[in-house]
Amino acid sequence: MTAEQPEPPPRTEPRGAPVGRRLVLGMLGLGVAGVASARYVQQGLESFLGAAADKDPTGLTSLLPNGGGFRYYSVTASVPHRSAADYRLTVDGMVTRPATYTLDALRALPQTRLVRDVQCVTGWRVPGTPFAGVQLSRLLDAAGVRPGAGAVRFTCFDGAYSESLTLEQARRDDVLIALSMQDKPVSHAHGGPARLYVAPMYFYKSAKWLSGITVTEQVQRGFWEERGYDTDAWVGRSNGREDTPTG
């Protein structure tokens, strides 16, 4: 993940000449035009940054914020796209009924909608973000977890990222296979067409581009845990941070 840079302190400017009436009216006109076009600018900026991040091996595009407050980030130089037609999510490991889900099959299951703050361990937060999808516990119950299982490992079709939760954590009501984010289908840049969403934990636990759910005996450290992040990533209680916990 990348840290949001603090804003510099405001500069004290010398007093200048009075602003003319025409200039004020011109600025107001630009402001009105800006408000009217803000939604389209936002959409264009998100599309541009998403496409740029997908082809950026340096990760520098993740330093660029957009109006939605999110940072685009991938740990690989590029991520293949998956359409509704070719997306697959497998559930396997210590289960009695392994399964493979298409995107349509996931959409056909009962959906849960949550509105929570998204909190990155580097400090940035996006408040009141809606996510909707299938509760992970529903897929685990359908697969039939075998005795002796204690954790769930998640893999991604970027070919590099992974995450893990204890079985108890994975069965929480606020852990989803998210198909919708901000009341729109999860975009490729945000980890679509399906991603993990672990509401009460820092956002690195919410693996993007989800392709595999494997029930295991014990927790296996994920991509960032191998690089020093906490395996249990409760907001406000891990990684040395004291952020207000997400509700």
N, C-alpha and C positions, 0 to 999 in steps of 0.2 A: 504494500500500500504506500501511498505517498502523503506527505504532510501538507496541509494548507499553510501557505506563507502568511504571517501576520501582516496586517496593513501598517504602512508607515504612519507616524504621527502627522497630523495636519500641519501644513506650513502656514506661517503668518505672512500674508501678502501685504505690501504697502497699499495705501488707499489710492485709488485711481480716479479718473474723471467719471462723472455721473454717466450711467448707462442710458443711451437714448431710447425714446419711445419706440422707434421702429425696430431697434434691436430686441427690446423686450417682447414686442408682438411677434417677431420672427422666432424667438426662442419658444414662446408659447405654442406657436404653430407647429414647430418641430416636435414639441412634447406631445401634442395631441396626435400627430402622425406616428410618433414612436409607440404610444399606447395602442393605437389601432393595429399596428403591424407587429407588436411584440410577440404574439403567439406564433406568427410565421417565422420571425427571426429566431425564436427559441427552437422551433422544429428544425430549421435549417442548421442552426449551430449544433444541435444534438446529432443530426445526421452527419455533418462534417467531421465532428470530433470522433464519432463512433467509427467512421470509415478510416480516419487517419490513425486512430489507435490500433485498428486491426492490422495496419501495415507498418507499425512503428516498433522496431526491435529495441529501441532505447528506453521506452516507457515514459519519455518526456511529455507526451501528450496528456499523461495523467495529471500533470501539473496545471493544466488549463481547466478552470472551472466553467460550468455553463449555468444558465439561469436556474436550472433545477437543483443545483447544489451538489450534484454527484460528480465523482471523478471517474473517468474511463480508465480501466487498467486491465492488462493481461500480462501473465508471466511468460508468454511465448511471443515470438515475432509475428505470428498470425494465427487466426482461429478459423477453421472451416465453418461454413454456414450449414445449418440444417433446416430444411423446410418442413412444413406440416406433413408432407408426403414421405420424407425419408428419416424423420426423427424417430428414435427408439430409446426407451428407458428400460434397462434390465434390473430385475430384483433377484438376487441369488445369494449364495453363501450358505449359512446355517439355517436353511428354510426347507420345509417339506414340499412346497409348491412354487418353484422358481417361475418367474413370469417375465414377459416382455410387453411393454405398453407402447402403443402409438400415441401421438398427440391427441388424436380424436378420442381414443380410449380414456385418456386422462381427463379430457374435457367432459366426458360423459359421466364421470363420477361426481358425487356431491362435492360442491365447492364451499370453501370457507374464506370469508373476507376479514382481514385484519387491517387496522389503521394504527401504525406505531411510528415512533421516531426511528430513523435509521442512523446509527452511530458508528463512525469509523474509529478505529483505535488510534489513528493519527490526530483525531480531534474534531474533524468536521462532522456536522450533523444535519440531516434533512428531516425536519419535523413533519409529523402527520402524513406519512406515506402509506397509501393503500396497497396492499398485496392481496391476491386471491389465488386459491389453488386447492389442491388435495392435501388433506392432513397426511403426513408421513405415516402416522400410526395406522391409517386405513390400509395402506399398501403392505405394511408389516403384518397386520392381522390376516390379510388375504393370502399372504405367502406362507403363513404358519411358521413362526420362529421356533426353532428347535431348542430343547433344554441345553443349558450350558452356554448359550449365546449371551454376550454382555455388551455388545457395541455394534455400531453401524458405520461402514466406511463408504464415502462418496467419491466417485471418479467422474472426470469431465472429458468432453470430446475435444478439448484443446490439447489433450495428450500429456498434460503436465500437472494440472492442479488436482489436489485431493483434500478431503476433510474427513473428520470423524466425530461421532458423538457417542456417548454412552447410550445403551438401550433405553434407560430411563429418560434421558434428555430427548432422545428421538421420538418418544411416545407423547411428548407434551402436546397440548392442543394448539400451541402457537408455533409449531414447526411445520412448514408447508413445502410441498412441491409446487412452487409458484408458477402459474401460467399467465398471470396478469400483474402488472405493476403500474401504479398511478392510473388505474382503471383503463389500461390499454394492454394488449398482448405484450409480453416481455420481449423487448427488441433484442436483436443480436448483440448490440453493444452492451446491453444490461444483462446478458447471459442467457438469452432466449434460444429456443422457444420455451424451455423449462429450466428453472433454477431452484436451488435450495433456498429457503428463507427461514432463518432461525431468529425469531423476533427478539428474544431477550439477550442475545449475545452480540458482540462486536461483529461488524459486517463481513470480516474475512471468513467467518464460519458459514456464511450464506453462499456456498459455491455456485459459480456461474457455469453455464453450458453443461448442465448435469446429464450424465449418460449412464451411470451405474450406481446401484445401491446394493452393497454387499454386507450381509449380517456376519459378524465375526465374533470370536471369543472375547477379545479385549480391544481396547482403543488402540488404533494405530495413528501416530502423529501425522498431521497433514502438512501441506506445503509450507505454511508459515510457522507451524510448530517446530518443524525441522530447522527453522532459522531463528528460533528463540521466542516466539510468541507463546502465550499460555494455551494449553490444550482446552481447559475450561475458560471460556471467554465471556463471562457474565459482564454486562455493561455496569460499570461502577464498582466492580469487585475483582478485577483482574488486570494484568499487564501494568500494574502500578498506577492506574488511573482512578479518578474518583468522580467520573461523570454521573449525572443523575440517571438512575436506571430507567430503561424504557418500560412503559406501562403495558 
